Amino acid sequence: MHAAVVTSFDSPPRYIEHPDPVARDAAEVVVDVVAAGLHPRVRSQANGSHYTSTDELPLIPGIDAVVRDAAGRLLYTVLDDTTLGTMAERVAIDPHRSVVLPDGIDPVAIAAAMNPAMSSWVALRRRIDFQPGQRVLVLGATGNAGRMAIQVAKRFGASRVIAAGRDAARLAELGALGADATCTFDELTIAADVDVVIDYVWGAPTARAMVDVVTARSDRGAPLSWIQLGSLAGLEASIPSAVLRAARLQLVGSGIGSVPGRDFIAELAELASAITDGAFDVRATAVPLADVEQAWTATSEPAERVVIVPSPPDRRL
C-alpha cells in the first residue's frame, strides 16, 4: 500500500510504499481509510513535539479517520498511540474505539470536524462541571478548534460566549456561529466575568490574558475554570503567582492522560451524530494522499481543515 511516512522529525512525511498493516491481536481488524484529518495534533505527532511522542521512527501519522470495514460499513475511529497511523490506504483498528456512521454522511466533514470539536466537547463534559447558563470565553476562537468550541458551548447551554482572537476578518464571522461578542487580546476585560475559559493559545498571550481577566472581575470570589487545551502561542506560560491567589481560579488541562481514553470513546457516538445532523459549521478541504507533502508544508491552521483522502472522495457515502 501507499502511506505518508515520516522518517525524520525535521521533514514532512513522504508519499511512499509501505508494508500493509497487520492486526496485532484478535481485537484488531484491518480497514480501508476513507478520510483522515490533518489536525495540529497530527503535526505535533509527526515532528515529535507532542507530549505523548516516543521518538520512534519511521511512523505513519494520523490519529483518527473515517474508515470502511470488510462489511462495507463506514466507521469513525480513533487510534491508541501507534506509529502506524491513519494517513495510509489501510490501517489496523480496534472496533471498540470506533463508532458506526449512518448512510449518506460526508466522510470528509466527519474527518475534519470530530477531532477539533472533541477537544471542547470532552473538556466541558468530562473535565469540569459545566452548567447551562454559564458564560464562556474562547481564546483562539478563529482557529478550527476555537470555532467548534463556540458552537459546542452554545449546544451545551452557555448563556454567553465571547470569542477572542487576532484576525479581525475571522472574528467578524463568529457571530454567525453563536458568539455573542468578539474581542482582540487587548480587549479581554469585556470577558472578565465569564465562568469558563477555553484556552487554545497558552504562552505569553495566556499569561497576559489571565492577569487582565482576573484583575477586572467584579467578583473575584466567583469560580472561574480555565481549561488549557492547546499551545498555539507557546508551550510555556509565566503565570504570576498573585493571579492564582487573587481569584477563585481553577486551572485544569484536558487531553490524553487527564481524560481517560474510555471517556473520549464514550462521547464519540453523540458527537458524530451531532456533526452528521448538521449541528456544526464544518469547513474542510480534501487533499489526495499522494499530495500529503505539499499539504504539510502549507500553513498549519488554514480556514478550512485539510483532510487527507487515499482516493478521490465521494462526499456523500
C-alpha positions as CSV (number, residue, x, y, z in Angstrom):
1,M,0.0,0.0,0.0
2,H,1.0,3.7,-0.1
3,A,1.2,5.8,3.0
4,A,2.5,9.2,4.3
5,V,5.7,8.2,6.1
6,V,7.8,10.3,8.5
7,T,11.5,9.3,8.5
8,S,12.8,12.5,10.2
9,F,11.1,14.8,12.7
10,D,12.7,17.7,10.7
11,S,10.9,16.8,7.5
12,P,7.3,16.4,6.3
13,P,6.0,12.9,5.5
14,R,6.6,11.5,2.1
15,Y,4.1,9.5,0.0
16,I,5.9,6.2,-0.5
17,E,5.1,2.5,-0.5
18,H,4.8,0.8,2.9
19,P,4.0,-2.7,4.1
20,D,0.3,-3.4,4.7
21,P,-0.8,-3.2,8.3
22,V,-1.4,-6.4,10.2
23,A,-3.8,-6.9,13.1
24,R,-1.7,-7.1,16.3
25,D,-4.2,-9.3,18.2
26,A,-7.7,-10.7,17.9
27,A,-9.3,-7.4,18.8
28,E,-7.9,-5.6,15.8
29,V,-9.1,-5.5,12.2
30,V,-7.6,-4.1,9.0
31,V,-9.8,-1.5,7.3
32,D,-9.6,0.9,4.3
33,V,-9.0,4.5,5.1
34,V,-11.6,6.9,3.5
35,A,-10.6,10.2,5.1
36,A,-8.1,11.3,7.8
37,G,-7.9,14.8,9.2
38,L,-4.6,16.8,9.2
39,H,-5.0,18.2,12.7
40,P,-2.4,20.3,14.7
41,R,-2.2,17.2,17.0
42,V,-1.1,15.2,13.9
43,R,1.5,17.7,13.0
44,S,3.0,17.6,16.6
45,Q,2.9,13.8,16.4
46,A,4.9,13.9,13.2
47,N,7.5,16.4,14.4
48,G,8.0,14.6,17.7
49,S,6.9,17.6,19.8
50,H,3.7,16.2,21.3
51,Y,4.0,15.2,24.9
52,T,3.0,11.6,24.1
53,S,5.8,11.2,21.5
54,T,8.0,8.2,21.9
55,D,10.6,9.5,19.3
56,E,10.2,6.3,17.4
57,L,10.7,6.4,13.6
58,P,9.7,5.8,10.9
59,L,6.0,6.5,11.6
60,I,2.8,7.0,9.7
61,P,1.0,10.0,11.2
62,G,-2.8,10.2,11.8
63,I,-4.8,9.7,15.0
64,D,-8.3,9.3,13.6
65,A,-10.2,8.7,10.4
66,V,-13.3,7.7,8.6
67,V,-12.7,4.1,7.5
68,R,-14.6,1.3,5.7
69,D,-14.6,-2.2,7.1
70,A,-14.9,-5.6,5.4
71,A,-18.7,-5.4,5.6
72,G,-18.8,-2.1,3.7
73,R,-19.7,-0.1,6.8
74,L,-18.3,3.4,7.4
75,L,-16.9,4.0,10.9
76,Y,-15.2,6.9,12.6
77,T,-12.2,5.5,14.6
78,V,-9.6,6.8,16.9
79,L,-6.2,5.2,17.4
80,D,-4.3,4.4,20.5
81,D,-0.7,5.6,20.5
82,T,0.9,3.9,17.5
83,T,3.5,4.5,14.8
84,L,1.0,3.1,12.2
85,G,-1.5,5.9,11.9
86,T,-4.3,6.7,9.5
87,M,-2.6,8.6,6.7
88,A,-2.4,5.5,4.6
89,E,-4.5,3.4,2.3
90,R,-5.2,0.9,5.1
91,V,-4.9,0.8,8.9
92,A,-5.4,-1.7,11.7
93,I,-8.0,-0.5,14.2
94,D,-9.8,-1.7,17.4
95,P,-13.6,-1.6,16.6
96,H,-14.2,-0.8,20.3
97,R,-12.6,2.5,19.7
98,S,-14.9,3.3,16.7
99,V,-18.5,4.3,16.0
100,V,-20.6,3.2,13.0
101,L,-21.6,6.1,10.8
102,P,-25.0,6.4,9.1
103,D,-25.6,6.1,5.4
104,G,-25.4,9.3,3.4
105,I,-22.7,11.0,5.6
106,D,-20.0,13.2,4.3
107,P,-16.8,11.4,5.3
108,V,-14.6,14.4,4.7
109,A,-16.7,16.6,7.0
110,I,-16.7,13.9,9.7
111,A,-12.9,13.6,9.5
112,A,-12.5,17.3,9.6
113,A,-14.8,18.0,12.5
114,M,-14.5,15.2,15.0
115,N,-11.1,16.0,16.4
116,P,-11.4,19.8,16.8
117,A,-14.9,19.5,18.1
118,M,-14.0,16.8,20.5
119,S,-11.5,18.9,22.4
120,S,-14.0,21.4,23.8
121,W,-16.8,18.8,23.9
122,V,-14.9,16.4,26.2
123,A,-13.4,19.3,28.2
124,L,-16.9,20.7,29.1
125,R,-18.4,17.2,29.6
126,R,-15.5,15.5,31.4
127,R,-13.1,18.0,33.0
128,I,-15.4,20.5,34.7
129,D,-19.0,20.6,36.0
130,F,-20.3,22.8,33.2
131,Q,-23.8,24.0,33.7
132,P,-26.3,25.5,31.3
133,G,-26.4,29.3,31.7
134,Q,-22.7,29.7,32.3
135,R,-20.6,32.2,30.4
136,V,-17.7,31.1,28.3
137,L,-14.6,32.8,26.8
138,V,-12.8,31.1,23.9
139,L,-9.2,32.1,23.5
140,G,-8.0,31.3,20.0
141,A,-11.6,31.3,18.6
142,T,-10.6,31.9,15.0
143,G,-8.9,28.5,14.5
144,N,-10.8,25.3,13.6
145,A,-11.0,24.1,17.2
146,G,-11.9,27.5,18.5
147,R,-14.7,27.9,16.0
148,M,-16.0,24.5,17.1
149,A,-15.7,25.4,20.8
150,I,-18.1,28.4,20.3
151,Q,-20.7,26.0,18.8
152,V,-20.1,23.3,21.4
153,A,-20.5,25.7,24.3
154,K,-23.8,27.0,22.8
155,R,-25.0,23.5,22.3
156,F,-24.4,22.7,25.9
157,G,-26.4,25.8,27.0
158,A,-23.9,28.6,27.5
159,S,-25.8,31.8,28.1
160,R,-23.0,34.0,26.6
161,V,-19.9,33.1,24.6
162,I,-17.1,35.6,23.9
163,A,-14.7,34.8,21.1
164,A,-11.2,36.2,21.3
165,G,-8.6,36.2,18.5
166,R,-6.2,38.2,16.5
167,D,-7.6,38.1,12.9
168,A,-10.3,40.8,12.7
169,A,-11.8,39.3,9.5
170,R,-12.2,35.9,11.0
171,L,-13.5,37.3,14.3
172,A,-16.3,39.1,12.3
173,E,-17.5,35.7,11.1
174,L,-18.0,34.2,14.5
175,G,-21.4,35.8,15.4
176,A,-22.9,33.5,12.8
177,L,-21.6,30.5,14.8
178,G,-23.2,31.7,18.1
179,A,-20.6,34.1,19.5
180,D,-22.4,36.8,21.5
181,A,-19.3,39.1,21.4
182,T,-15.9,39.1,19.9
183,C,-12.7,40.8,21.0
184,T,-9.0,41.0,20.5
185,F,-6.4,40.0,23.2
186,D,-6.2,43.7,24.1
187,E,-9.9,43.9,24.9
188,L,-10.3,40.9,27.3
189,T,-11.7,43.0,30.1
190,I,-15.1,42.6,28.5
191,A,-14.8,38.9,29.3
192,A,-13.8,39.4,32.9
193,D,-17.0,37.9,34.4
194,V,-17.1,34.6,32.5
195,D,-17.3,31.3,34.3
196,V,-15.2,29.2,31.9
197,V,-12.2,29.9,29.7
198,I,-11.4,27.5,26.9
199,D,-7.8,28.2,26.0
200,Y,-6.2,27.0,22.8
201,V,-3.4,29.7,22.9
202,W,-1.2,29.4,26.1
203,G,2.2,31.0,26.0
204,A,2.7,34.7,26.8
205,P,-0.8,35.7,25.5
206,T,-2.5,33.5,28.0
207,A,-0.3,34.8,30.9
208,R,-1.4,38.4,30.0
209,A,-5.0,37.3,29.4
210,M,-5.2,35.7,32.8
211,V,-4.0,38.8,34.5
212,D,-6.4,41.0,32.6
213,V,-9.4,38.8,33.2
214,V,-8.7,38.2,36.9
215,T,-7.9,41.9,37.6
216,A,-11.2,43.1,36.0
217,R,-13.6,40.6,37.6
218,S,-16.4,42.2,39.5
219,D,-16.4,39.3,42.0
220,R,-13.1,37.6,42.4
221,G,-14.7,35.0,44.7
222,A,-16.9,33.7,41.8
223,P,-15.5,30.4,40.4
224,L,-13.5,30.6,37.2
225,S,-12.5,27.4,35.4
226,W,-9.6,27.9,33.0
227,I,-9.3,24.9,30.7
228,Q,-5.9,24.5,28.9
229,L,-6.4,22.7,25.6
230,G,-3.8,24.0,23.1
231,S,-0.5,25.8,22.9
232,L,-0.6,27.7,19.6
233,A,1.4,30.6,21.1
234,G,3.9,28.6,23.2
235,L,4.4,25.6,25.3
236,E,5.1,27.6,28.5
237,A,3.3,30.5,30.2
238,S,4.7,32.5,33.1
239,I,1.6,32.9,35.3
240,P,2.1,35.4,38.2
241,S,1.5,33.7,41.5
242,A,-0.7,36.6,42.6
243,V,-3.2,35.7,39.9
244,L,-3.8,32.3,41.5
245,R,-4.2,33.8,44.9
246,A,-6.3,36.8,43.9
247,A,-9.2,34.9,42.5
248,R,-11.1,31.7,42.8
249,L,-9.3,30.3,39.7
250,Q,-9.3,26.6,38.8
251,L,-6.7,25.8,36.2
252,V,-7.1,22.4,34.5
253,G,-5.9,20.7,31.4
254,S,-7.9,18.5,29.1
255,G,-6.3,15.9,26.8
256,I,-4.8,12.4,26.7
257,G,-3.9,11.4,30.2
258,S,-6.1,13.9,32.1
259,V,-9.1,12.4,30.3
260,P,-9.1,8.6,30.2
261,G,-9.4,7.0,26.8
262,R,-12.7,5.4,27.7
263,D,-14.2,8.9,28.3
264,F,-13.3,10.0,24.8
265,I,-14.7,6.8,23.4
266,A,-17.9,7.3,25.3
267,E,-18.5,10.7,23.7
268,L,-17.9,9.6,20.1
269,A,-21.4,8.4,19.1
270,E,-23.2,11.6,20.3
271,L,-20.6,13.9,18.7
272,A,-20.6,12.0,15.4
273,S,-24.4,12.2,15.4
274,A,-24.4,16.0,16.0
275,I,-22.0,16.5,13.1
276,T,-24.0,14.3,10.8
277,D,-27.1,16.1,11.7
278,G,-25.5,19.4,10.6
279,A,-25.2,20.9,14.1
280,F,-21.8,22.4,13.4
281,D,-20.4,24.6,10.6
282,V,-17.7,22.5,9.1
283,R,-15.1,23.8,6.7
284,A,-12.9,21.1,5.0
285,T,-10.7,20.7,2.0
286,A,-10.0,17.2,0.7
287,V,-6.4,16.6,-0.4
288,P,-5.2,13.3,-2.1
289,L,-2.8,11.2,-0.1
290,A,-0.3,11.5,-2.9
291,D,-0.1,15.3,-2.2
292,V,0.4,15.0,1.5
293,E,3.9,16.5,1.4
294,Q,2.6,19.7,-0.2
295,A,-0.3,19.9,2.2
296,W,2.0,19.5,5.1
297,T,4.2,22.5,4.2
298,A,1.2,24.8,3.9
299,T,0.0,26.9,6.9
300,S,-0.7,24.9,10.0
301,E,-4.1,26.4,10.7
302,P,-5.9,27.3,7.5
303,A,-9.5,28.5,7.5
304,E,-10.5,25.0,6.3
305,R,-9.3,21.8,7.9
306,V,-7.2,19.7,5.5
307,V,-8.4,16.1,5.1
308,I,-6.2,13.5,3.5
309,V,-8.0,11.0,1.3
310,P,-6.3,8.0,-0.3
311,S,-8.6,8.3,-3.4
312,P,-10.9,11.0,-4.8
313,P,-13.7,11.1,-2.2
314,D,-17.4,10.6,-2.8
315,R,-18.5,13.4,-0.4
316,R,-21.8,11.6,0.3
317,L,-21.4,7.9,1.0
